[in-house]
Amino acid sequence: MNTLKQLLEACLSPLGIMTLLLAAGSIFMCLRRFSGLGRRLVLAGVALYLVFMFTPLAEICIAGLERPYPPVLRPDASAGIRAVVVLSGYGEDHPSLPATSKLSGETLGRLSEGIRLYRSLPGSKLIVSGGILRPEDPPVARLMAEYARDMGVADADILVEGRSLNTYENLVEIRKMLGDAPFLLVTSACDLWRALAVAHRLDMKPLAAPACIWAATHFPSGMTWAEWAWRLVERSARASADRLVYLQRAQHEYLGYFWYWMLGRV
């Protein structure tokens, strides 16, 4: 089942579609009978590349995922929240490197936000969640705990959940630890739609705490229509490799939500 999901995601991703168009076009161009079709496929691939790189399509797609969840600037200490849960991204164990170099930038962003919120809530616990991604490595959550300790978080305040391998399993395991107690759920802003849907399906009480916010840095809330239109034009005038990365992220989230819906997880 997971293999089918990964294959579908790869084929339907922006990069996958461009690759298929360019590869198929190149092959057909070598065949005299289909050379015209080959040229059209290559042109379609090039056109998609220009659209993905020179238009703010990525910002618009990611903004749709991020904007429902405003950042938690000052958590309410009177709300009874005693846990800050941080979902992992990617990490690799390298004994010769410091903790700051073992985690991906995405995971560092989430964990930094989680530590900030933990420090704003006296008496709270920091729960890090993420299992083994490579057979020779410890769970990513243990690498996150190492980083948190290096950043001054007391070892007694760090709880490690190292069994889960995806968002659904993250929250199933957290449910065993917290029950129906309220908690701050920290993950990348564009991941919260799916993560919160899973948590609500499990009858949990999460409060969204977005990290790694991207679209709002380019299109902040409160902009007028004129400002928004001008920013679209301004950003369309220059290419950004980040756009392709975030288009992939948006596609991953939309397809992932649909997949979870099919499995009854949201």
N, C-alpha and C positions, 0 to 999 in steps of 0.2 A: 504493500500500500504506500509506504513512504517513497519507494523507488518511483512509483507512478506519479506521485505528487511532485517529486523533484524533476522528473522528466517534463511534466506539463509546465511547471514553473520556468524551466530553462527555455522551452520552446516558445512560451508566450511572453517572455520578458522582452523589454526593448532591445537589449543587446542580442538576445536570441533571434528575434525577428529580423534585425539587420543582418546578422550573420547568415541566416538561412537565405535571405534574399540575395546577398552578395555571392554566396557560395553557389547557389543554384544558377544565378545569372552567369557567373563565370564558366560554369560547366556547359550551359546551353550555348553560350557564345562560341564555344569550341566546336559545336555541331552546326554545320552549315544550314541544315534544315530548320533549326530552332534559334539561329543567331539573333533574329529580331526579338524574340521573346527574351532571350538572355540579356540583351541591351536594356529592355524595359525593366527587367527585374533588378539589374544593377543600378539603373537610374532611380528606381523606387527605394533601394537601400540607401543610396546617397541622399535622396530627399528626406528620408526619415532621420538620417544622421544630422542634417542641417536643422530640421525641426527640433530634434531633441537637444541640440547643443546651442542653438541661437534663439530659442523662444523660451519664455518662462513657464512652459508646460509643467516642468518638475515642481516649481514653486507653487503653482496652483494646485497640483495633485496632493502635495505634502501639506499645504495649508488646510485642505479639506479634512485631513486626518488630525492635524495639530490643534486647530483653533477651538474645538469644543472643550479643550482642557487647558485653562490658564495656569500659569506657573504659581506655585505656592511660595510666596515671598516670605510670609510670616505665619507658620502653622499655629493653630489655636491650641494652646496648651491646656485649655479647659475642656476640650472635646473628648477627653478620655482616651486619647491615642497613646499607646504604649509601645508601638512597634513601627519601625520603618523598614519596609521590605524592598530590596533592590534585586531586580532580575538581571541575570548575567547576559553578556554578549559573547565575545570570543576571548580566549586567553590561552597561552602556552607557558609551560614551566621551563625556565632556563636558569639553573642554579647559579650561573655566573653573572646574572643580571639582577638589578634591583627590582622591587615589586612594581615600580612604575613602568617598567619595560616588558612586563609579562602579560599585561592586559591590553586589549585593543582600545583605540581611542574612544569608541562608543561605550565600552564597559567602564573606562575611567570616568567618562562624563556622567554616567548613571551613578557610579559609586561616589563620586565627589558630591553630587547633589544629595544622595542619601546621607552622607556624613554631615553635610550642612544642616539638613532637616533633623537628624538625630541630635545634634548639638543644640538645636532650638527647642527640644522637648526633654527637659530634665526627667530622668528616671526611665527613659525609653530604651528599647533594645534595637540593635541594627541586625537585621536578618538578611543574609546574602544567599542567593539561590542559583544553582547551576551545577550540572554534573560533569562527568568525564567526557571530554571531546576527543582526546587522543589516548590510545591504550596505555602509553607509557607515562601519562601525566596524572596528577591528582585532579579532583574536581575543580572546575573554574572557581567555585565558591570559596575554596581554600586559598586560592591565589588572591581573591578579593579580600578575604579576611586578613591575609598577610599585609596587603596594602593598607587596609583600615587601621591595623595595629601600628604600622609605620607612620600613619597620619595622626596618631595619638588617641585612637579609640581604645578604651579599656577592654582587655580580652574578655572579661566577664560580661560585657555588654554586646558581644558579637555571637550570633547564632548562625551556624552553617547548615545549609540544606544542600547536600551534594549528590542527590540521587536523580534529579530531573534532567531531561534532555531537550525539552521544548517548553513553550509558554503554558500549555495545558498542564503538563507534568509539574512545572514550577508551582502552579497554584494549587494543584491537588496536594502536593507535599506541604505547602504552607498552610493549607486548610487543616491538616493534621496537627500543626503546631499552634495555630491561633484560634481554631474554631470559628465562631461568628463574632469575634472581637474586632472592632474597627482598627484599621491600619492605613498607613500611607503607602501607596504602591508606586514605586519609582521605576520607570523604564523610559526609553526614548519616547518623545512626545508622539511620534507617528505610530508607535506600537500600542498605545494605550487603548485605542478603540477595541482591538481584539482581546487584549489582556483583561480589560474591565468586563467585557462580555462574558469571558470565561469565569471570572470571579463571581459575577452575579449569578451565573448558572449554577455555581457551587454554593449559593446562599452565603457568600462572604460579604463583608462590609468594607470594601476598599475605598479610599479617597485618592483621587488621581493626583500624582505629583510628577509632572513631566520633566524630563531631562533632555539634553541634546536638542534643544529647540532650534529649528533651522529656518523654516519659512518666515517666521515672524521677524527675523533679523533683516529680511529683505522687504517684507510687506507687513509692517506692524499694524496691529489693530488700531482703529480710530482714524485711519487715513480717509480722506474724502475721495469721491469717485475720480475727481480730476487728478489728485495726487497718485491714486492707484493706477490710472491710465498712463500717466507720465512715467511712473516707475516701470511699468510693463515695457514701454517703448525704450526706456533707458537700458534696462537689463537685456533686452533683445538685441541690442547693438554689439554685445560682446559674448563670446562663447565661454562656457564654464564646464569643465570636466565633472564638477560636482553634480551638475544636472543629470547626467547619465546615471551616476551612482544613486541619486535620490529617486529617479524614475524607477530604477530597479527596486528600491525600497518600497515605493508606493505600490508597485505591482505585487510585490511579495505580501504586503499587508492585505490588499484587496483579495487576492487569490487565497491567502491564508485564512481570511475570515470566511470566505465561501467554503473552503475545505472543512473548517471547523463546524460550520453550519450543517454540512452534509453528514458529519460524524455525530451531530447532536451535542457538540461541546459548547455552543453559544446559543 
